[in-house]
């Protein structure tokens, strides 16, 4: 009996989702001008109960000026004009830098924030869970670590992407690549730098295992050494992911967006494209988060400006 071979969709099948990142609405301005002043690292949730969009973002300054020092949660009725309802700084987390966080309301009605940060003095990233009866009551002091990388024999875990699926919590995480630098004919070749792992849980607190679900090929291409999934949406008979790719270590800060495909939301393959799916004229468009609503898809993204700073934007694509 012949084994059935899965055929990946042509990336042009998703041209109806394309948007012009330059014309997007600016949700938040960067905290300063010039390279290293960024706002983003965001995730968004639509709350059916309050009929509001809920967004998390962090503000970042250059490495020598404090890095990811402040984060916030804000709400909007239209997905564009957001008002802050909660803020925290890196000192509250005993962190040297704050990165991606994802707010979500649990089936029990309380609020959760899965947030990643670099532990001060330890030089590794982990993910904690902050909870509250309301967004305004998030209690940083009562946070609980849910992804400690050493529990899995890893050096770092960050940038959570959280979904409730089939009654379980699914969390995609950016983590280290599995491959060691390959050696060939007396040469050492540049290896993949990161990958995406998936943890699944009954309660969203205890995650017994992680599995690698999306990895970089290690090729000399615009996306070849990075593989961070930022969001996933159902599409047709599968799942479409928006990921950050890059070629070098420098691209840790200036990634480009690509598309990946999965039939089950567990194993993803990148859709080969000669160029990034969307990008700024001045550099990257990264952290692309797609939020589906009945009449439109809201794309939130970090956008590189002419002066090197990044703002946070949203583009709305009607369905």
C-alpha positions in Angstrom: 0.0 0.0 0.0 1.5 3.3 -1.0 2.0 5.9 1.7 0.0 9.0 1.3 2.2 12.1 0.7 1.0 15.4 2.1 1.2 18.3 -0.4 1.9 21.7 0.9 -0.3 24.6 -0.3 1.1 27.2 -2.6 1.8 30.4 -0.6 -0.1 32.3 -3.3 -3.3 30.7 -2.0 -3.1 33.1 1.0 -2.7 36.3 -1.1 -6.1 37.3 0.1 -4.6 37.9 3.5 -1.8 40.2 2.3 -1.7 43.7 3.8 0.5 46.8 3.3 2.3 47.2 6.6 3.2 50.8 5.9 -0.4 51.9 5.8 -1.4 50.1 9.1 -2.9 52.0 12.1 -0.2 52.9 14.7 -1.3 51.4 18.0 1.7 52.5 20.0 4.7 54.8 19.3 8.1 53.6 20.3 9.6 55.0 23.6 12.3 56.9 21.7 13.9 57.6 18.4 16.6 55.4 16.8 17.7 51.8 16.7 16.8 49.8 19.8 13.7 51.9 20.8 10.9 49.4 20.1 7.3 48.7 21.1 5.8 45.3 20.4 6.5 41.8 21.6 2.7 41.6 21.6 -0.2 39.1 21.7 -3.9 39.9 21.4 -7.1 38.2 22.6 -10.7 39.0 21.8 -12.9 38.7 24.9 -16.4 37.6 24.0 -17.8 38.6 27.4 -16.7 42.2 27.4 -16.6 42.5 23.5 -13.1 44.0 23.8 -9.8 43.4 22.2 -7.1 42.8 24.9 -3.5 43.4 23.9 -0.1 42.9 25.7 3.0 44.7 24.6 6.4 45.6 26.0 8.5 48.7 25.5 12.2 48.4 24.8 15.2 50.7 24.9 18.7 50.0 23.5 20.8 47.3 25.2 22.9 49.9 27.1 19.8 51.8 28.2 17.8 49.0 29.9 16.3 46.7 27.2 12.7 45.6 27.8 11.9 47.7 30.8 8.1 48.2 30.8 5.1 46.2 29.7 1.3 46.9 29.6 -2.1 45.4 28.9 -4.6 47.6 27.1 -8.2 47.2 25.8 -10.1 48.5 22.8 -13.6 48.1 21.5 -12.5 48.5 17.9 -9.1 46.7 17.9 -7.3 50.0 17.1 -7.6 52.7 19.9 -6.3 51.0 23.0 -6.3 52.2 26.6 -3.9 50.8 29.2 -5.5 49.1 32.2 -2.4 47.5 33.7 1.4 48.1 33.6 4.5 46.6 35.2 8.3 47.1 34.9 11.1 44.6 34.8 12.0 45.2 38.5 8.6 43.7 39.5 9.6 40.5 37.8 13.3 40.6 39.0 14.1 40.5 35.3 16.8 42.0 33.2 14.4 42.3 30.2 10.7 41.6 29.5 9.6 40.1 26.2 6.4 38.6 24.8 3.3 38.1 26.9 -0.1 36.7 26.0 -3.3 37.6 27.8 -6.3 35.3 27.8 -9.5 34.7 29.7 -9.8 31.2 31.1 -13.0 29.1 30.9 -13.5 29.7 34.6 -13.8 33.5 33.9 -10.5 34.7 35.5 -7.7 36.3 33.5 -4.3 34.9 32.7 -1.1 36.5 31.4 1.6 34.1 30.1 4.8 36.3 30.1 8.4 35.7 29.2 11.4 37.5 30.6 15.1 37.1 31.2 15.9 36.3 34.8 18.2 39.0 36.2 21.7 37.8 36.6 21.0 34.4 35.2 20.9 35.1 31.5 18.1 32.7 30.6 14.5 33.2 29.5 11.5 31.6 31.2 7.7 31.9 31.1 5.6 32.8 34.1 1.8 32.9 34.6 0.2 35.9 36.2 -3.4 35.7 37.2 -6.3 38.0 38.3 -10.0 38.3 38.6 -9.7 41.2 36.2 -7.0 42.6 34.0 -6.5 45.5 36.4 -5.8 43.0 39.3 -3.0 41.0 37.7 -0.7 40.1 40.6 3.0 40.0 39.6 4.1 39.0 43.1 1.9 35.9 42.9 3.2 34.7 39.6 4.0 31.1 38.9 6.7 29.8 36.6 5.1 27.4 34.1 8.0 26.9 31.6 11.3 26.6 33.4 13.8 25.7 30.7 16.0 23.6 33.0 13.0 21.3 33.6 13.3 20.2 30.0 17.1 20.3 29.7 17.0 23.5 27.7 18.8 26.7 28.0 15.9 29.1 27.3 12.1 29.3 26.6 10.3 32.5 25.7 7.6 34.2 23.5 4.5 32.2 24.4 1.6 31.9 21.9 -1.5 30.6 23.8 -4.7 29.0 22.5 -7.5 27.0 24.0 -8.1 24.0 21.7 -10.3 21.0 22.2 -10.6 21.8 25.9 -6.8 21.9 26.4 -4.2 24.7 26.7 -1.8 24.8 23.7 1.3 27.0 24.1 3.8 27.5 21.3 7.2 28.7 22.6 10.5 29.9 21.1 13.3 27.7 22.2 16.7 26.5 21.1 17.4 24.5 17.9 18.1 20.8 18.3 21.0 20.7 15.9 24.6 21.3 16.8 26.9 23.1 14.4 27.5 20.6 11.5 31.1 19.9 10.6 32.2 18.9 7.1 35.6 18.6 5.5 37.4 20.6 8.1 34.7 23.3 8.3 32.1 24.2 10.9 28.9 25.5 9.4 26.4 28.0 11.0 23.6 26.0 12.7 19.9 27.0 13.2 19.5 29.4 16.1 16.0 28.8 17.3 12.9 26.7 16.9 9.3 26.5 18.0 8.2 24.0 20.6 4.6 23.1 21.8 3.4 22.3 25.2 -0.1 21.0 25.9 -1.9 20.9 29.3 -5.2 20.2 30.9 -5.1 23.2 33.2 -2.6 25.5 31.6 -0.4 25.4 34.6 1.4 22.0 34.5 3.0 21.1 31.2 4.5 17.6 31.4 6.3 17.7 28.0 7.4 19.8 25.1 7.8 18.8 21.5 9.6 20.5 18.6 7.0 21.4 16.0 8.8 23.9 13.7 12.5 24.1 13.0 14.8 26.1 10.8 16.4 24.3 7.9 19.9 25.8 8.4 20.0 27.1 4.9 21.6 30.3 3.6 18.3 32.0 3.0 16.4 35.0 4.5 14.6 32.6 6.8 17.1 29.7 7.1 18.3 29.9 10.7 15.2 31.1 12.6 11.8 29.5 13.2 9.7 31.4 15.8 5.9 30.9 15.3 4.0 34.1 16.3 0.4 33.1 15.6 -1.7 30.3 14.1 -5.1 30.4 12.4 -7.3 27.7 11.0 -7.4 27.8 7.2 -9.2 25.3 5.0 -8.2 21.8 6.1 -5.2 22.9 8.1 -3.4 25.5 10.1 -1.6 28.6 8.8 1.2 30.0 10.9 3.0 33.3 10.7 6.6 32.9 11.8 9.8 35.0 12.1 12.7 33.9 10.0 16.3 35.2 9.9 19.8 34.4 8.6 22.1 35.6 11.3 22.4 36.3 15.1 21.7 40.0 14.3 18.3 39.0 13.0 17.3 38.3 16.5 16.3 41.9 16.4 15.2 42.4 12.8 13.4 39.2 11.7 11.1 38.9 8.7 7.7 37.2 8.4 7.1 34.0 6.6 4.3 31.4 6.3 4.2 27.8 7.5 1.5 25.1 7.2 0.3 22.2 9.4 -2.5 19.7 8.9 -2.9 19.2 12.7 -1.4 22.3 14.4 1.5 20.1 15.7 4.0 19.6 12.8 4.6 22.7 10.7 6.4 23.1 7.3 7.5 26.4 5.9 6.0 27.5 2.6 8.9 28.3 0.4 9.1 32.0 -0.6 11.9 33.8 -2.2 11.2 36.9 -0.1 9.5 37.6 3.3 5.7 37.6 3.2 5.5 41.2 4.3 8.2 43.6 5.3 9.0 47.3 5.9 10.9 49.4 3.4 13.3 50.1 6.3 13.8 46.6 7.7 11.6 44.1 9.5 8.0 43.4 10.1 8.0 40.9 12.9 5.8 39.3 15.6 2.9 39.2 13.1 -0.2 38.2 15.2 -3.4 37.3 13.3 -6.6 37.6 15.2 -9.7 36.4 13.4 -13.1 38.1 13.8 -16.3 37.2 11.8 -15.9 40.1 9.3 -12.1 40.7 9.3 -8.7 39.5 10.3 -6.7 41.9 12.4 -2.9 41.7 11.9 -0.8 43.2 14.7 2.9 43.6 14.0 6.1 45.4 15.0 7.2 47.7 12.2 10.7 49.1 11.5 10.8 52.8 10.9 13.3 54.9 8.9 15.2 55.9 12.1 15.6 52.2 13.2 12.9 52.3 15.9 9.9 50.0 15.8 6.3 50.9 16.4 3.3 48.7 16.9 0.7 48.6 14.2 -2.5 46.9 13.1 -3.8 46.2 9.6 -7.4 45.0 9.1 -8.1 42.7 6.2 -11.8 42.3 5.4 -12.9 38.7 4.9 
